[in-house]
Amino acid sequence: MFAGCAGDGSAGWQNAAVCMSGNEYVVNWVTPQFYFHLVTAYNILRHNGVPLGKADYVQHMLAYLRQ
């Protein structure tokens, strides 16, 4: 799974070996998984009537608003 993939650096999944660097792991596996679960949770909450919108995700940007 990480650089070199010697011994404990590889992981198996359905008879397939995965060998990647730490950066590749984060970019190609962790980040997409994170956003998939974030969007899925958002959709479930919206479906159940929770009033969420863009402002709930970008509150940190309110400091940059011009009036």
DRENDO-1510 file (C-alpha; in Angstrom, 1 decimal, always signed):
<recs>
REC; n; res; u; v; w
REC; 1; MET; +0.0; +0.0; +0.0 .
REC; 2; PHE; +2.9; +2.3; +0.6 .
REC; 3; ALA; +6.2; +3.0; -1.2 .
REC; 4; GLY; +8.3; -0.1; -1.8 .
REC; 5; CYS; +5.4; -2.5; -1.1 .
REC; 6; ALA; +7.8; -5.0; +0.4 .
REC; 7; GLY; +6.1; -7.3; +2.8 .
REC; 8; ASP; +3.7; -5.2; +4.8 .
REC; 9; GLY; +3.4; -2.4; +2.2 .
REC; 10; SER; +0.8; -4.2; +0.1 .
REC; 11; ALA; -2.8; -4.9; +0.8 .
REC; 12; GLY; -5.1; -7.5; -0.9 .
REC; 13; TRP; -8.7; -7.1; -2.0 .
REC; 14; GLN; -10.5; -9.8; -3.9 .
REC; 15; ASN; -7.3; -11.5; -5.0 .
REC; 16; ALA; -5.8; -8.2; -6.2 .
REC; 17; ALA; -2.7; -6.6; -4.7 .
REC; 18; VAL; -2.7; -2.8; -4.2 .
REC; 19; CYS; +0.7; -1.0; -4.1 .
REC; 20; MET; +0.8; +2.8; -3.8 .
REC; 21; SER; +2.6; +5.6; -2.1 .
REC; 22; GLY; +1.1; +7.4; +0.8 .
REC; 23; ASN; +0.3; +10.4; -1.4 .
REC; 24; GLU; -1.4; +8.2; -4.0 .
REC; 25; TYR; -3.4; +6.5; -1.2 .
REC; 26; VAL; -4.6; +9.9; +0.1 .
REC; 27; VAL; -5.3; +11.4; -3.3 .
REC; 28; ASN; -6.8; +8.3; -5.0 .
REC; 29; TRP; -8.6; +6.5; -2.2 .
REC; 30; VAL; -9.1; +8.6; +1.0 .
REC; 31; THR; -10.2; +11.9; -0.6 .
REC; 32; PRO; -12.9; +10.3; -2.9 .
REC; 33; GLN; -14.1; +8.1; +0.0 .
REC; 34; PHE; -14.4; +11.2; +2.3 .
REC; 35; TYR; -16.4; +13.2; -0.3 .
REC; 36; PHE; -18.6; +10.3; -1.2 .
REC; 37; HIS; -19.6; +9.8; +2.4 .
REC; 38; LEU; -20.0; +13.6; +3.0 .
REC; 39; VAL; -22.3; +14.0; +0.0 .
REC; 40; THR; -24.3; +10.8; +0.9 .
REC; 41; ALA; -24.9; +12.1; +4.5 .
REC; 42; TYR; -25.9; +15.5; +3.1 .
REC; 43; ASN; -28.4; +13.9; +0.7 .
REC; 44; ILE; -29.9; +11.7; +3.4 .
REC; 45; LEU; -30.2; +14.7; +5.8 .
REC; 46; ARG; -31.8; +16.8; +3.1 .
REC; 47; HIS; -34.2; +14.0; +2.1 .
REC; 48; ASN; -35.3; +13.8; +5.8 .
REC; 49; GLY; -36.1; +17.6; +5.9 .
REC; 50; VAL; -33.0; +19.0; +7.6 .
REC; 51; PRO; -32.5; +22.6; +6.3 .
REC; 52; LEU; -28.9; +22.4; +5.0 .
REC; 53; GLY; -27.5; +24.6; +2.3 .
REC; 54; LYS; -24.3; +25.9; +0.9 .
REC; 55; ALA; -23.9; +28.4; +3.8 .
REC; 56; ASP; -23.5; +25.4; +6.2 .
REC; 57; TYR; -20.4; +24.3; +4.3 .
REC; 58; VAL; -18.7; +27.7; +3.7 .
REC; 59; GLN; -19.1; +29.5; +7.0 .
REC; 60; HIS; -15.4; +30.1; +7.1 .
REC; 61; MET; -15.8; +32.2; +3.9 .
REC; 62; LEU; -18.2; +34.7; +5.6 .
REC; 63; ALA; -15.1; +36.7; +6.8 .
REC; 64; TYR; -14.3; +37.5; +3.2 .
REC; 65; LEU; -17.7; +38.9; +2.2 .
REC; 66; ARG; -17.7; +42.5; +0.9 .
REC; 67; GLN; -20.6; +44.8; +1.8 .
</recs>
